[in-house]
Amino acid sequence: MNDLPPAHAAYINAPHVQEETEELMRLRRAGRIGERDWLLRHAALTDRQTLGADPADGKVQTAVRTSVDKLIAFDTASGTTAGPLATDNPAWSTDPCGYVRQEYAIWATGNVRP
């Protein structure tokens, strides 16, 4: 897991949270975003919104986990994992946000493999 980007590195060039929220809603309403891009960007946004939150806050952790689980389920079903660690890697059970950070960092560079 040492080669996975930490949050600050994965999201270094990400737009401001408010801008990303508005952009995702705009793209979703217009039907101009694919399912994987939506799931990935939404999971990353949820992760970013909760950075620094109290880990004991069940609502926060549930929201992040739900978003990440949807991305992992989609990638598992469609084989769209871009990163070096696959969706079934045991690391994700203890660090589910690591998966979205891995995938977002790759997506943000434009080096996405279908």
Steps between C-alpha positions, in 0.01 A plus 500: 500500500801735524478581131144631528457875502391667823199729476701819454690349207199330337294818506777754442348638178138433587265796472366665812235286669219745420606528134518122465160457663341748260677349198393146588139607546508693171648204309259252661192711418617542140576128465856587401693281741558128480410275792859423597609863485200593714571230757871579512463875526214472749699260722804729482285801582346321797846398619629856465199645682564275797876534532575599856158389624475307822545130409248415770228690312294215361308718252820628343658158475181347359477764226860448393476123518178495296657709222817293492309171511293607197818581307664172597186303406484673161870443432476137608204436271643685201873438546581870494760518776782723379741466791755242594283356779181328390159541657536174694820605674462444877646845567168659408319342794714703740558802272209536258594858416837373380320345204329820391822696550689250286240518225451878516873572484522293180181648355618855570816444296297380203672160504183299554491145369153363429 
